[in-house]
């Protein structure tokens, strides 16, 4: 498969698109990103890398980090994690709170904000130096020590994260948050403020395509754990647009309001795109289009 030729074609086609969506503005620091940016990077099962456009430009991965925190937590506490979380699609935007109260403080899944805050609480409880240890975990997955938090973005999220504070306090009221709200949210805001390029992101997610083993041959997750995380990405990775992504693209994946999307085809490849303009559901407009073109051109999806 000539992935480079395919990526070049996708890049040229998508770059000519005039409708690129709108850059997220509810996190003030993200509103400063140039809407014209667009990159794509693919790593295949043989660890060959292909890219086009702004694939080396770093951006805030935001909710894509929820998959990494989930993987870290599962690696630490195993199946007990599901006592505090469900695994059903929410059908709601990522920051809605109505289901959380209806379901007695048990988040619908770990990839919505409330669920990710519970995961953050688990990591705060189980890591000696939570922020530093989690960052080190991500760096090891990527084999890249240059990956870091964007502290301006983390601070911006803290100043504007009123719904996250509401979710955390609601979780606390139901006994599903063990640590101090401020401590948990400080971790969560930093987690979301990790910066990566498409290249780094695709390499980081290599293990989800490769049975839980990273590029360096270290195994972090067993087959059962990888199966479940990939299933959650397929059914819950795009909030109330997860069905549309499965329908159009046909891959497990995860989006972030920083404009990034990462997706994978088990045993074949992992791909990351970045274009900061979002559609009305909060997913990268150009990224969604690029990934649909990828699975159409390669005739490769999970279906």
SVG drawing of the C-alpha trace seen along z (x, -y; Angstrom):
<svg xmlns="http://www.w3.org/2000/svg" viewBox="-32 -34 46 45">
<polyline fill="none" stroke="black" stroke-width="0.4" points="0.0,0.0 1.5,-3.3 0.4,-5.3 2.6,-8.3 0.9,-8.8 -2.5,-8.5 -1.6,-11.0 -0.3,-13.4 -3.6,-13.2 -5.7,-13.6 -3.6,-16.6 -4.0,-18.4 -7.7,-17.7 -8.5,-18.8 -6.2,-21.8 -8.3,-23.3 -11.4,-23.1 -12.9,-26.5 -15.1,-25.2 -12.7,-24.3 -15.1,-24.9 -14.5,-27.1 -11.6,-27.1 -12.6,-26.4 -12.9,-29.6 -14.4,-28.5 -10.8,-27.7 -9.3,-31.2 -5.7,-29.9 -7.0,-27.7 -8.7,-30.5 -5.3,-31.8 -4.5,-28.9 -4.3,-29.5 -7.3,-27.9 -5.2,-27.2 -3.1,-24.5 -3.5,-20.9 -1.3,-17.9 -1.6,-14.1 0.8,-11.3 0.5,-7.6 2.7,-4.8 2.1,-1.3 2.6,2.1 6.2,2.2 7.0,-1.1 7.2,-2.9 6.2,-6.6 4.4,-8.7 3.2,-12.3 1.9,-15.4 1.4,-19.1 1.9,-20.4 2.5,-16.9 5.3,-18.1 3.5,-21.1 2.6,-20.6 -0.9,-21.2 -3.0,-20.7 -4.3,-17.1 -7.1,-17.9 -9.6,-14.9 -7.3,-12.6 -5.4,-12.4 -8.4,-10.6 -7.5,-7.4 -3.9,-7.6 -5.1,-8.3 -7.6,-5.4 -4.8,-3.1 -2.6,-4.1 -5.4,-3.6 -6.3,-0.2 -2.7,0.8 -2.6,-0.2 -5.9,1.0 -7.3,3.5 -11.0,4.4 -11.8,2.6 -12.0,-0.6 -15.4,0.5 -17.0,0.2 -16.8,-3.6 -17.6,-3.9 -19.9,-2.6 -19.1,-1.8 -22.1,-3.1 -22.1,-5.9 -23.6,-9.0 -25.3,-10.5 -24.6,-13.9 -21.9,-16.5 -18.7,-15.9 -19.5,-18.3 -23.2,-17.6 -24.1,-16.8 -27.7,-15.6 -26.9,-11.9 -24.4,-12.0 -27.2,-13.0 -29.7,-10.6 -27.3,-7.8 -26.2,-8.5 -22.7,-9.8 -21.5,-7.0 -20.3,-8.5 -21.7,-6.9 -18.1,-6.2 -14.5,-7.2 -14.2,-9.4 -16.7,-12.1 -15.4,-14.8 -17.1,-13.3 -15.6,-9.9 -12.2,-11.3 -12.3,-13.2 -13.0,-9.9 -10.0,-8.4 -7.9,-11.4 -9.0,-10.7 -7.8,-7.1 -4.4,-8.3 -4.1,-10.9 -4.7,-8.1 -2.3,-5.6 0.7,-7.7 3.3,-9.1 3.8,-12.3 0.6,-12.2 1.4,-14.9 5.1,-14.0 4.4,-10.3 1.6,-10.5 3.7,-12.7 6.6,-10.2 4.2,-7.4 3.2,-9.3 6.8,-10.1 7.7,-6.4 4.8,-5.3 6.0,-7.8 9.7,-7.2 10.0,-11.0 11.1,-13.1 10.3,-16.4 6.5,-15.9 5.4,-18.3 2.4,-20.2 1.5,-23.6 1.1,-25.5 -0.6,-28.4 -3.3,-26.1 -3.6,-24.4 -4.1,-27.7 -6.6,-28.8 -8.6,-25.7 -8.5,-26.2 -9.9,-29.7 -12.7,-28.7 -13.5,-25.2 -16.7,-25.9 -18.5,-22.9 -15.6,-20.6 -15.8,-22.0 -19.5,-21.4 -19.0,-17.8 -16.2,-17.2 -18.4,-18.5 -21.3,-16.4 -19.1,-13.3 -17.9,-14.2 -21.4,-14.5 -22.1,-10.9 -18.9,-9.6 -17.3,-8.9 -14.4,-11.3 -11.9,-10.3 -9.5,-13.2 -9.9,-16.9 -11.7,-18.5 -8.9,-21.1 -6.2,-18.4 -8.0,-16.2 -8.9,-19.0 -5.4,-20.4 -4.2,-17.0 -7.0,-16.8 -6.4,-20.3 -2.7,-19.5 -3.5,-16.1 -5.6,-17.8 -2.9,-20.5 -0.3,-18.0 1.1,-19.1 2.0,-16.7 2.4,-16.7 0.5,-14.3 3.8,-12.4 4.1,-12.1 0.5,-11.2 0.4,-8.4 3.5,-6.9 2.1,-7.2 -1.1,-5.3 0.9,-2.6 0.3,-0.2 -3.5,-0.3 -2.9,1.0 -0.2,3.4 -1.9,5.6 -0.8,3.4 2.9,3.3 4.6,-0.1 7.2,-0.7 10.0,0.1 8.6,3.6 7.4,2.9 4.0,4.3 1.7,2.0 -1.7,3.6 -2.9,7.2 -5.1,8.2 -8.3,7.9 -7.5,4.4 -6.6,3.2 -9.8,4.8 -11.9,2.8 -10.2,-0.5 -10.5,-0.2 -14.2,0.7 -14.7,-2.5 -12.9,-4.6 -15.2,-3.2 -18.4,-3.7 -17.6,-6.8 -14.5,-8.5 -16.5,-11.3 -19.2,-12.0 -22.5,-12.5 -20.8,-12.0 -19.4,-8.6 -21.9,-6.9 -21.2,-9.3 -17.4,-8.6 -18.0,-4.8 -20.3,-5.2 -18.1,-7.4 -14.6,-6.3 -14.9,-2.9 -12.1,-3.0 -11.7,-3.3 -10.5,-6.8 -10.5,-9.8 -10.9,-13.5 -10.0,-16.6 -11.2,-20.2 -7.6,-21.2 -8.4,-19.9 -6.6,-16.6 -7.9,-13.2 -6.1,-9.8 -7.5,-6.6 -6.2,-3.1 -6.8,0.1 -5.6,3.0 -2.5,4.8 -2.3,2.3 -1.7,-1.4 -2.3,-4.3 -3.0,-7.7 -3.3,-11.2 -4.7,-14.4 -4.8,-17.9 -6.8,-20.8 -8.1,-23.3 -11.4,-24.2 -14.2,-22.2 -17.7,-21.2 -20.7,-21.9 -20.1,-18.6 -16.6,-19.8 -14.7,-17.5 -12.1,-18.6 -14.0,-19.2 -11.0,-18.6 -9.7,-15.7 -13.0,-13.9 -13.0,-14.4 -9.3,-13.3 -9.9,-10.1 -13.0,-9.2 -10.9,-9.7 -8.1,-7.5 -10.3,-4.5 -12.0,-4.9 -8.7,-5.1 -7.1,-2.2 -10.3,-0.1 -9.2,0.6 -11.4,0.3 -12.6,2.6 -15.8,3.3"/>
</svg>
